[in-house]
Amino acid sequence: MWAATRRGGVDLSRLDKVPDSLGWPLKRDGMDPPARLAEIRATEPIHTLTTFMGIKVWLVTGHDLAREVLGDMKSYSTDIRPYVGKAGAADGDIGGLGFTDPPEHTRLRKLLTPEFTIRRLERLRPMVRRIVDQQLDEIAAKALEDEVVDLVPTFAFAVPFLVICELLGLTDERRETFRRLGAARFDITSGGAAFGAISGSREFLLAEAARQRLDPGPGLIGQIVRDQGDDISDYDLGGLADGVFTGGMETSAGMLALGTAVLLGDAKVWAQLQDDAVDVDPIVEELLRYLSVVQVAFPRFVKQDLTVGGEAVRKGDVVLASLPAASRDDIYGPHAERFDPSRPPRPHLAFGHGLHRCVGAELARMELRSAYPALARRFPEMRLAEQEISYTESSIVFGVESLLVIPGRDAKVSSS
């Protein structure tokens, strides 16, 4: 999907549809990746996905080779900007850490990394808990009006959205505009239109960076302004904020919704979460591996001829790594296609790997570790409604359109 043009060639942002030959790895069978990915992983270390607009696109599906490709910044570039015309922000730059290479990437990431250290994130824990509790109250209120509640707007979307708004220091009156702009940016079914969605939210954050330059807020944007002053431009600051949003919003929303659906289908684990003494970490890590909601890592543009998985890959080719396929690799033991929190722990690729590994991974973990047990303890009798789950279609970030549940007894009310 990313490699539809060469420099000076077709503008990818003008595509009206992504062909199935390129987009089929983003589809799912329920929560599972397409069976075809497993077949490819078993027989081909690297697979010719398609030749599109004259560019050969390769697909990597195994864990070890995906990790190798994602960790190699000498052989690949992730700079997509020359391929999207003027679809992004100023001068066609859609920005963000994921779409830049060193030394620019190194300079920008150094500005952001201090804000995501364990020590600084620990200060956010009470805020995350407050937002989770606030949304649990909203679920309870909705349940008084209707037996069935949609967890997407009340919980899965709301929790990470409000966390990011507070993290960035957005005022209440600006949050609704931000919410609308961020809704469709990960959907590839409309082809290049997705870049317009990226542009809209990015332009909002560029304007917000300029506003907080004059009146720094209490969040990350204001903190970087106070720390860096004129050493960072509004353009770079807005790009960093957009990267935080891109990395932390839709991914966490997908994990909260899909993870809840998985947990509600496993009565034993749901009961374990209700115990105050439960170690939630193995459950969260297994959900991250099992779901791998980020369906494909940032595309790697090949900078020089090389051999990958025994195949000759040429300069100008593109290599895509399927994270859901890599997460179902036999390296995770037997029945890797199943959710099993008791499986021996092993590092997964849900947050990517290497230079472009998600900088907000620990914040995402904090949200999930807080949200799942809190939901189970507040609504121990919650169950999925008798309706088919509405999954997103062909999205870079896998999720659900809605998740209807019957909350059942409100333990907070019952025990008061």
C-alpha positions as CSV (number, residue, x, y, z in Angstrom):
1,M,0.0,0.0,0.0
2,W,2.9,2.3,0.8
3,A,5.0,1.6,-2.3
4,A,2.6,2.7,-5.0
5,T,4.9,5.3,-6.5
6,R,8.5,6.2,-7.1
7,R,10.0,9.6,-6.5
8,G,8.6,11.8,-9.3
9,G,6.1,9.2,-10.3
10,V,2.5,8.5,-9.3
11,D,1.3,10.3,-6.1
12,L,0.2,7.6,-3.7
13,S,-2.2,10.0,-2.0
14,R,-4.2,10.1,-5.2
15,L,-5.0,6.4,-5.3
16,D,-8.7,5.8,-4.9
17,K,-8.4,2.2,-3.8
18,V,-5.7,-0.1,-2.5
19,P,-5.7,-3.3,-4.6
20,D,-6.4,-6.6,-2.9
21,S,-3.0,-8.0,-4.0
22,L,-1.5,-5.5,-1.7
23,G,-4.1,-5.2,1.1
24,W,-5.1,-8.7,1.7
25,P,-2.6,-9.3,4.6
26,L,-4.6,-6.6,6.6
27,K,-7.7,-8.7,6.6
28,R,-8.7,-11.0,9.4
29,D,-10.8,-14.0,9.9
30,G,-12.5,-13.0,13.1
31,M,-9.5,-12.1,15.3
32,D,-7.1,-14.4,13.4
33,P,-4.8,-13.3,10.6
34,P,-5.6,-14.9,7.2
35,A,-4.7,-18.6,7.1
36,R,-2.7,-17.8,3.9
37,L,-0.2,-15.9,6.1
38,A,0.5,-19.1,8.1
39,E,0.9,-21.1,4.9
40,I,3.5,-18.5,3.6
41,R,5.3,-18.5,6.9
42,A,5.7,-22.3,6.8
43,T,7.2,-22.3,3.2
44,E,8.7,-18.9,2.4
45,P,10.9,-16.8,4.6
46,I,10.2,-13.9,2.4
47,H,7.3,-13.8,-0.1
48,T,6.7,-11.8,-3.2
49,L,3.5,-10.0,-2.3
50,T,3.0,-8.1,-5.5
51,T,4.6,-5.9,-8.1
52,F,2.7,-2.6,-7.9
53,M,3.3,0.4,-10.1
54,G,6.6,-1.1,-11.1
55,I,7.8,-1.6,-7.5
56,K,8.3,-5.1,-6.1
57,V,6.7,-5.5,-2.7
58,W,7.9,-8.3,-0.4
59,L,6.2,-9.7,2.7
60,V,8.0,-11.2,5.8
61,T,5.9,-13.4,8.1
62,G,8.3,-15.2,10.4
63,H,9.3,-13.8,13.8
64,D,13.1,-14.0,13.4
65,L,13.3,-12.6,9.9
66,A,10.8,-9.8,10.8
67,R,12.9,-8.9,13.8
68,E,16.0,-8.9,11.6
69,V,14.4,-6.6,9.0
70,L,12.9,-4.2,11.5
71,G,16.2,-3.9,13.3
72,D,18.3,-3.1,10.2
73,M,18.4,0.7,9.7
74,K,21.4,0.6,7.4
75,S,19.8,-1.4,4.6
76,Y,16.3,0.2,4.7
77,S,14.7,3.6,4.9
78,T,11.2,4.4,6.4
79,D,11.0,7.8,4.9
80,I,7.7,7.8,3.0
81,R,7.5,11.5,2.4
82,P,8.7,11.5,-1.2
83,Y,5.9,9.1,-2.1
84,V,2.9,11.0,-0.9
85,G,3.0,14.3,-2.9
86,K,1.4,17.1,-1.0
87,A,-1.1,14.9,0.9
88,G,0.6,15.6,4.2
89,A,1.4,18.8,6.0
90,A,3.6,21.6,4.6
91,D,5.7,20.6,1.7
92,G,4.1,17.1,1.6
93,D,5.7,16.0,4.8
94,I,3.4,13.8,6.8
95,G,6.1,13.7,9.5
96,G,6.2,11.6,12.7
97,L,9.1,9.5,14.0
98,G,8.0,6.4,12.0
99,F,8.5,8.1,8.7
100,T,11.9,9.6,9.2
101,D,15.5,8.2,9.2
102,P,18.6,9.1,11.2
103,P,19.9,11.6,11.8
104,E,16.6,13.4,11.8
105,H,14.9,10.6,13.6
106,T,17.6,10.5,16.2
107,R,17.3,14.2,16.9
108,L,13.5,14.1,17.3
109,R,13.4,10.9,19.3
110,K,15.8,12.3,21.8
111,L,13.3,15.1,22.5
112,L,10.5,12.7,23.1
113,T,12.1,9.8,24.9
114,P,12.6,11.6,28.3
115,E,8.9,12.1,28.5
116,F,8.3,8.3,28.3
117,T,10.8,7.1,30.9
118,I,9.4,4.8,33.6
119,R,10.0,7.6,36.2
120,R,8.0,10.2,34.2
121,L,5.3,7.8,33.2
122,E,4.8,6.8,36.9
123,R,3.4,10.3,37.5
124,L,0.6,9.5,35.0
125,R,-0.6,6.4,36.8
126,P,-3.2,8.3,39.0
127,M,-4.5,10.1,35.9
128,V,-4.9,6.8,34.0
129,R,-6.7,5.3,37.0
130,R,-9.0,8.3,37.3
131,I,-9.9,8.2,33.6
132,V,-10.6,4.4,33.7
133,D,-12.8,4.8,36.8
134,Q,-14.6,7.7,35.1
135,Q,-15.4,5.6,32.1
136,L,-16.5,2.7,34.3
137,D,-19.0,5.1,35.8
138,E,-20.2,6.0,32.3
139,I,-20.7,2.3,31.5
140,A,-22.8,1.9,34.7
141,A,-24.8,5.0,33.8
142,K,-25.5,3.6,30.3
143,A,-26.5,0.3,31.7
144,L,-29.2,2.0,33.7
145,E,-30.7,3.2,30.4
146,D,-30.2,0.0,28.3
147,E,-29.2,-3.5,29.1
148,V,-26.7,-3.5,26.2
149,V,-23.8,-1.1,26.2
150,D,-21.3,-0.4,23.4
151,L,-17.8,-0.6,25.0
152,V,-16.1,1.2,22.1
153,P,-17.3,4.8,22.7
154,T,-17.7,4.4,26.5
155,F,-14.4,2.6,27.3
156,A,-12.1,1.4,24.5
157,F,-11.9,4.6,22.6
158,A,-12.5,7.0,25.5
159,V,-9.7,5.8,27.8
160,P,-6.7,6.2,25.4
161,F,-8.2,9.4,23.9
162,L,-8.6,11.1,27.2
163,V,-5.1,9.9,28.3
164,I,-3.5,11.3,25.2
165,C,-5.5,14.6,25.5
166,E,-4.2,15.1,29.0
167,L,-0.7,13.9,28.0
168,L,-0.5,16.5,25.3
169,G,-2.1,19.2,27.4
170,L,-5.2,19.8,25.2
171,T,-7.9,21.9,26.7
172,D,-11.4,20.6,27.0
173,E,-12.8,22.8,24.3
174,R,-10.3,21.5,21.8
175,R,-10.7,17.8,22.4
176,E,-13.9,17.4,20.3
177,T,-12.2,18.8,17.2
178,F,-9.3,16.5,17.8
179,R,-11.5,13.5,18.3
180,R,-13.3,14.1,14.9
181,L,-10.0,14.5,13.0
182,G,-8.5,11.3,14.3
183,A,-11.4,9.0,13.6
184,A,-10.6,7.7,10.1
185,R,-6.8,8.0,9.6
186,F,-6.0,4.3,9.7
187,D,-8.6,3.0,7.2
188,I,-7.0,2.1,3.9
189,T,-10.1,1.1,2.0
190,S,-10.4,4.5,0.5
191,G,-6.8,4.5,-0.7
192,G,-5.0,7.9,-0.6
193,A,-7.9,9.5,1.3
194,A,-6.3,8.2,4.4
195,F,-3.4,10.6,3.9
196,G,-5.9,13.5,4.0
197,A,-7.1,12.2,7.4
198,I,-3.5,12.2,8.6
199,S,-3.1,15.7,7.3
200,G,-6.1,17.0,9.2
201,S,-5.1,15.8,12.6
202,R,-1.5,16.8,12.0
203,E,-2.4,20.3,11.0
204,F,-4.5,20.5,14.2
205,L,-1.4,19.5,16.2
206,L,0.8,21.9,14.3
207,A,-1.6,24.7,15.3
208,E,-1.7,23.5,18.8
209,A,2.1,23.5,19.0
210,A,2.1,27.1,17.9
211,R,-0.6,28.0,20.4
212,Q,1.3,26.3,23.3
213,R,4.5,28.1,22.2
214,L,2.8,31.2,23.5
215,D,1.0,29.6,26.4
216,P,2.6,26.3,27.4
217,G,0.1,23.8,28.8
218,P,0.7,21.3,31.6
219,G,1.3,18.4,29.2
220,L,4.0,17.0,26.9
221,I,3.8,19.8,24.3
222,G,4.2,22.5,27.0
223,Q,7.0,20.6,28.7
224,I,9.0,20.2,25.5
225,V,8.5,23.9,24.9
226,R,9.8,24.7,28.4
227,D,12.7,22.4,28.0
228,Q,13.7,23.2,24.5
229,G,12.5,26.7,23.8
230,D,13.5,27.9,20.4
231,D,15.7,24.9,19.8
232,I,12.6,23.0,18.5
233,S,10.3,24.4,15.8
234,D,6.5,24.3,15.9
235,Y,6.7,22.0,12.9
236,D,8.8,19.4,14.7
237,L,6.9,19.8,17.9
238,G,3.6,19.2,16.1
239,G,5.1,16.2,14.3
240,L,6.1,14.7,17.6
241,A,2.7,15.3,19.1
242,D,1.1,13.7,16.0
243,G,3.4,10.7,16.4
244,V,2.3,10.3,20.1
245,F,-1.3,10.3,18.8
246,T,-0.7,8.0,16.0
247,G,1.1,5.5,18.1
248,G,-1.1,5.6,21.2
249,M,-4.7,6.2,20.2
250,E,-6.1,3.7,17.7
251,T,-3.7,1.0,18.9
252,S,-4.8,1.2,22.6
253,A,-8.4,1.5,21.6
254,G,-8.1,-1.7,19.5
255,M,-6.4,-3.5,22.3
256,L,-8.9,-2.5,24.9
257,A,-11.9,-3.5,22.8
258,L,-10.5,-6.7,21.3
259,G,-8.7,-7.7,24.5
260,T,-12.0,-7.4,26.4
261,A,-13.7,-9.6,23.9
262,V,-11.0,-12.2,24.3
263,L,-11.2,-12.0,28.1
264,L,-15.0,-12.3,28.1
265,G,-14.6,-15.5,26.1
266,D,-12.3,-17.0,28.8
267,A,-14.2,-17.4,32.0
268,K,-11.1,-18.6,33.9
269,V,-9.0,-15.6,33.1
270,W,-11.9,-13.2,33.6
271,A,-12.3,-14.6,37.1
272,Q,-8.6,-14.3,37.7
273,L,-8.7,-10.6,36.9
274,Q,-11.2,-10.0,39.6
275,D,-8.6,-11.1,42.2
276,D,-6.7,-8.1,43.7
277,A,-3.6,-10.3,43.9
278,V,-3.6,-11.3,40.2
279,D,-0.4,-10.7,38.2
280,V,-1.9,-9.0,35.2
281,D,1.4,-8.7,33.3
282,P,1.3,-12.2,31.7
283,I,-2.3,-11.6,30.6
284,V,-1.5,-8.3,29.0
285,E,1.6,-9.5,27.3
286,E,-0.2,-12.5,25.8
287,L,-3.1,-10.3,24.6
288,L,-0.6,-8.0,22.9
289,R,1.1,-11.0,21.2
290,Y,-2.1,-12.8,20.3
291,L,-3.9,-9.8,18.9
292,S,-1.0,-7.8,17.4
293,V,-3.4,-5.0,16.4
294,V,-0.7,-3.1,14.4
295,Q,-1.0,-5.3,11.3
296,V,2.1,-4.2,9.5
297,A,5.3,-2.4,10.6
298,F,6.4,0.8,8.9
299,P,7.3,-0.1,5.4
300,R,11.0,-0.6,4.7
301,F,12.3,0.9,1.5
302,V,15.4,-1.0,0.3
303,K,18.4,1.3,0.0
304,Q,20.8,-1.2,-1.6
305,D,20.8,-4.7,-3.1
306,L,20.8,-7.3,-0.4
307,T,19.8,-10.9,0.4
308,V,16.8,-11.4,2.7
309,G,15.7,-14.8,3.7
310,G,17.7,-16.3,0.9
311,E,16.1,-14.1,-1.8
312,A,17.7,-11.3,-3.8
313,V,16.0,-8.0,-2.8
314,R,16.8,-5.0,-5.0
315,K,17.3,-1.4,-4.3
316,G,13.9,0.4,-4.6
317,D,11.9,-2.7,-3.5
318,V,9.7,-2.5,-0.4
319,V,9.7,-5.0,2.5
320,L,6.6,-5.3,4.7
321,A,6.6,-7.2,8.0
322,S,3.3,-8.8,9.0
323,L,3.3,-8.5,12.8
324,P,0.2,-10.7,13.4
325,A,1.9,-13.5,11.3
326,A,5.2,-13.1,13.2
327,S,3.3,-13.2,16.5
328,R,1.7,-16.6,15.6
329,D,5.2,-18.1,14.8
330,D,6.0,-21.5,16.2
331,I,8.8,-19.7,18.2
332,Y,6.0,-19.1,20.8
333,G,5.4,-22.8,21.3
334,P,2.6,-25.1,20.3
335,H,-0.8,-23.7,19.5
336,A,0.5,-20.1,19.0
337,E,-2.8,-19.3,17.4
338,R,-4.5,-19.6,20.8
339,F,-4.7,-17.1,23.6
340,D,-2.9,-18.7,26.6
341,P,-1.5,-16.5,29.4
342,S,0.3,-19.5,30.9
343,R,2.6,-19.9,27.9
344,P,6.3,-19.3,28.7
345,P,7.1,-15.5,28.3
346,R,8.9,-14.5,25.2
347,P,9.4,-11.0,23.7
348,H,6.9,-10.2,21.0
349,L,6.7,-7.7,18.1
350,A,3.4,-6.0,18.9
351,F,5.2,-2.7,19.5
352,G,7.6,-3.2,16.6
353,H,11.3,-3.6,17.0
354,G,14.5,-1.6,16.6
355,L,14.8,2.1,16.0
356,H,11.1,2.5,15.3
357,R,9.8,0.5,18.2
358,C,6.8,2.3,19.7
359,V,8.1,5.0,22.1
360,G,4.9,4.9,24.1
361,A,4.9,1.1,24.7
362,E,5.1,1.5,28.5
363,L,2.2,4.0,28.6
364,A,0.1,1.5,26.5
365,R,1.0,-1.2,29.0
366,M,0.0,1.0,31.9
367,E,-3.4,1.7,30.4
368,L,-4.1,-2.0,29.7
369,R,-2.8,-3.2,33.1
370,S,-5.2,-0.7,34.7
371,A,-8.2,-1.1,32.5
372,Y,-8.7,-4.8,32.2
373,P,-8.7,-5.7,35.9
374,A,-10.8,-2.6,36.8
375,L,-13.4,-3.6,34.2
376,A,-13.6,-7.2,35.5
377,R,-13.8,-6.1,39.1
378,R,-16.5,-3.5,38.5
379,F,-18.6,-5.7,36.2
380,P,-17.8,-9.3,37.1
381,E,-20.9,-10.6,35.3
382,M,-20.3,-8.8,32.1
383,R,-20.8,-10.8,28.9
384,L,-20.8,-10.3,25.2
385,A,-24.2,-9.5,23.8
386,E,-25.7,-12.1,21.4
387,Q,-24.5,-10.3,18.3
388,E,-21.7,-10.6,15.8
389,I,-18.7,-8.4,16.6
390,S,-18.2,-5.7,14.1
391,Y,-14.5,-5.8,13.2
392,T,-12.8,-3.1,11.2
393,E,-12.0,-4.0,7.6
394,S,-8.5,-3.7,6.0
395,S,-7.2,-1.2,8.6
396,I,-3.5,-0.8,9.4
397,V,-4.6,-1.0,13.0
398,F,-7.0,-3.8,13.7
399,G,-10.0,-3.0,15.9
400,V,-13.8,-3.1,16.2
401,E,-16.5,-0.7,15.1
402,S,-18.5,-1.6,18.1
403,L,-18.4,-4.1,21.0
404,L,-21.8,-4.7,22.5
405,V,-21.9,-6.1,26.0
406,I,-24.3,-6.7,28.8
407,P,-22.5,-5.3,31.9
408,G,-24.6,-7.2,34.4
409,R,-24.2,-6.4,38.1
410,D,-22.3,-3.3,39.1
411,A,-20.1,-4.5,41.9
412,K,-19.5,-0.9,43.1
413,V,-23.2,-0.3,43.7
414,S,-23.8,-3.8,45.0
415,S,-21.1,-3.5,47.7
416,S,-22.0,0.0,48.8
